[in-house]
Every structure is written in C-alpha cells, then in structure tokens.
Amino acid sequence: MAACCTSTSVSRARRKRCSLPSDRLFGPSLGSDRMAAVVSDVAWVQAMLDVEAALARAQARLEVIPDRAAQEIVSHCQAGEFDVAQIGRDASESANPVIPLVKALRNNVGPDAAPFVHLGVTSQDILDTAMMLIARRGIDVLVDDLRQAASCAALLAERHRATPMAARTLLQQA
C-alpha cells in the first residue's frame, strides 16, 4: 500500500453557514453593533495588517530588515487601502486570506520594501495572531456589556428587594 499525503477532508464548502436560523431575524437581538464591528471582515483585515506592521517594526528594531522598509510597510497597513471583498474572493483559492492580503500589501509598498513584507513568518502565524487581536478586542466589548448587565441586575435587585416572590422548583411554584 502506497503512502498518501493528501487531505482527509472531503469538505469543499466555500462558505461557512451561519449557526443562526437567520442573521437578520435573530442577529440584532443576540449581538451589538459594537461587536459586529469588532469581528467584521474589515476588522479582520486590519488585525492581520496590525500583525504585519508589528512584525516589520520588530524586525527593523532587530536590524533584520531596513528601517526604511519597515516604515514603508507600516504606512500601508491600513485596511482602507485594500479591497476586502476581493481579498475574500482571492482567499477561496488558498483557504487563507493572508496569502492574497500579503500579495496586495507587497503591491502597495514600494519595490524596495516589497521583499521584506511577511518575512520569516507563515500565513498561519499571521492568522492566529490576528485571531487573538480580534478576541482581545471582542472581550473588551463583552466586558463592557457584562458590566452594564450587572449594573442593571443590581438596580433591579435593589428596587425589588422587598417584592414578594413565589418559590419555584422544576419550573413550578413550590
């Protein structure tokens, strides 16, 4: 039997289905505009660019790449410079948005800086780190929402401290 090194996955789905029956029906009540902005496609592209910019700054500080190249790379790490929808379409070929993003970033920087874009890292490194940036930013929104909910719950508890309430067990009055 010959050794085989191909993927064991038979899924070739191009789109991830939403777990909600309807984004428009349930989405607005289960999320916030702030959280939607934090996890949007543009936010993901910006997070990946933030990682590329941090990488370039660190490499320049360690003299791995020229400082001028790092400055050029950092100056172009703004999501507004990129066609996010096109990056998504191009990502379908590699199943990874970092690959077309890096290609676009190399095209945006000058020819002297292009060879230093994404130097010494994998696309997965960028994607994983960007995911943690998104998670961190999302946690900030979530914590704010939880603080507000806790404050409202405390206010209700104080307001109804003396309100009689029937005891319940198994969803019935006890």
C-alpha positions, -999 to +999 in steps of 0.1 A: +000+000+000+015+034-011+018+062+014-006+090+009-002+126+020-034+142+009-061+158+029-086+136+047-113+162+045-139+158+019-155+191+025-150+216-002-175+241+011-167+276+000-190+294+025-194+290+062-230+288+071-242+309+100-254+289+131-284+312+134-316+304+115-315+339+102-289+366+108-315+393+101-341+378+124-321+368+155-287+386+149-297+421+161-310+408+194-281+384+200-253+409+193-244+445+193-233+469+166-200+473+185-193+436+185-203+433+148-177+460+140-150+442+161-155+409+142-162+424+107-143+415+076-126+449+077-117+444+113-101+410+104-081+426+076-070+454+099-059+428+126-038+409+101-023+442+089-016+451+126+004+419+129+023+426+097+031+461+109+042+449+143+064+422+126+081+449+104+087+472+133+102+444+154+124+432+125+136+467+119+144+472+156+165+440+155+181+451+122+166+421+103+151+445+077+160+481+068+142+507+089+130+524+057+114+492+045+096+488+079+083+524+078+070+518+042+053+486+053+038+501+084+025+532+065+005+509+042-010+487+069-044+504+068-074+482+059-089+512+039-061+507+013-074+472+004-104+457-014-116+435+014-142+417-008-115+410-034-092+396-007-121+373+004-127+361-032-090+355-038-087+336-005-111+309-018-081+295-038-059+291-008-085+289+020-065+316+038-070+354+035-034+362+045-020+350+012-039+375-010-035+402+016+003+398+016+003+399-022-018+431-021+004+446+006+035+439-015+019+456-044+010+487-023+045+492-008+075+504-029+097+479-047+124+484-021+101+473+007+082+446-010+108+418-004+106+425+033+068+421+037+058+390+056+095+380+060+101+349+081+066+341+091+038+318+079+004+328+069-009+308+098+013+328+122-004+360+110-039+345+110-035+330+145-022+363+160-049+383+142-075+360+157-061+368+192-063+405+185-099+401+174-106+380+205-090+407+227-110+435+211-142+414+214-135+407+251-133+444+257-168+449+242-181+418+260-168+430+294-184+464+288-217+447+280-215+424+311-207+454+333-238+471+320-259+440+325-246+435+361-254+471+369-290+467+356-294+435+375-281+451+407-305+480+402-334+456+398-324+436+428-323+468+449-356+481+435-374+448+442-356+438+475-390+437+493-411+423+465-427+390+475-419+362+451-432+326+450-406+300+454-401+278+423-387+243+416-387+224+383-403+255+367-433+253+390-443+271+422-430+252+452 
